[in-house]
Amino acid sequence: MTDISPPGRYRADINHSSLIWRIKHFGLSWYTGRFTRFESTLDFKPDAIETMKLDVSVDIASVRGEYQGTDKDWDDELANSANFFQGKTYPKASFTSARIEKKGDAMAKVHGDLTIKGITRPLTLDAIYNGSMLEDPFKRTLIGFSATGTITRSQFGLTYFLGPLLPDEVQLIIETEMVLER
């Protein structure tokens, strides 16, 4: 991978990053949600991709499902109920890369460990390097990535309505701009 951005430690710009999840609902459409608070760092080494390290921490209380039409707080239900994330017991989810495998000039597989509800399972993300900017209008150095992955929710104890109503697979969609720490 050729790049103009310098190696170093980059941190996600939360205002220009998103962590989206989606699950097929009744086989008819994708129900989409997001986490609004998370932190991630990347030790960026454009000439040694396989040695880069990615760490992500997600605040479970920040889950947003955008469900309308009930008298209960659906986001609180997702975050805290025994049917879903149990956020009071497990307030964070995390991902730590184990290795990054170059798959093309701008593509890679990010292999690592995802932890949800205290359960850790392997996860591979398909990542695309979108480019860099040596100096944005605020004098920051930026890099950008897109990534996707699929988790099997039952492996993390997320079995509510498992079956035809809500399948086992949940898709992850990640967009991020990261800022070089100085």
DAJOFEN-V231220 format. One record per backbone hydrogen bond with DSSP energy under -1.0 kcal/mol. CO is the residue of the C=O (numbers start at 1). NH is the residue of the N-H. E is the energy in kcal/mol with one decimal. If there is no record, write none. Layout:
co = (CO/CO)
nh = (NH/NH)
e = (E/E)
This chain:
co = (8/9/10/11/13/18/19/20/21/22/23/25/25/29/31/33/34/37/39/40/41/42/42/44/45/48/49/53/54/55/56/57/58/59/60/62/64/72/73/74/75/76/77/78/79/81/81/86/86/91/93/94/95/96/99/101/106/107/108/109/110/111/111/112/113/114/115/116/119/121/123/125/126/127/128/131/133/136/140/141/142/143/144/145/146/147/148/149/151/152/153/153/154/157/159/161/165/166/168/170/171/172/173/174/175/176/177/178/179)
nh = (44/181/42/179/16/175/35/173/33/171/31/28/29/25/23/21/64/59/57/12/55/10/44/8/48/51/52/43/97/41/95/39/93/62/63/36/34/74/77/78/79/80/81/85/87/84/86/89/90/60/58/115/56/113/111/109/129/103/127/101/125/98/99/123/96/121/94/119/116/114/112/110/148/108/146/144/142/139/136/180/133/178/130/176/128/174/126/172/170/155/156/158/157/159/162/166/26/163/153/151/22/149/20/147/18/145/13/143/11)
e = (-2.8/-3.0/-2.5/-3.1/-2.3/-2.2/-2.1/-2.8/-2.8/-2.6/-3.1/-2.5/-1.2/-3.5/-2.2/-2.2/-2.9/-2.4/-2.8/-2.4/-2.3/-2.9/-1.2/-1.9/-2.1/-2.2/-1.9/-2.6/-2.7/-2.3/-2.1/-2.7/-1.9/-1.9/-1.8/-1.4/-2.1/-1.1/-2.1/-2.7/-2.5/-2.9/-1.9/-2.2/-3.4/-1.3/-1.3/-1.3/-2.8/-2.3/-3.2/-3.0/-2.7/-2.4/-2.6/-2.7/-3.3/-2.8/-3.1/-3.0/-2.4/-3.6/-2.0/-2.4/-1.9/-2.5/-2.0/-2.1/-2.2/-3.1/-2.2/-2.9/-1.8/-2.2/-2.1/-2.3/-2.8/-2.3/-2.3/-2.5/-2.5/-3.2/-2.8/-2.6/-3.1/-3.1/-2.9/-3.3/-2.4/-1.5/-1.9/-2.0/-1.6/-1.1/-2.1/-1.3/-2.6/-1.6/-3.0/-2.7/-2.0/-1.6/-2.9/-2.5/-3.0/-2.6/-3.2/-1.9/-2.4)
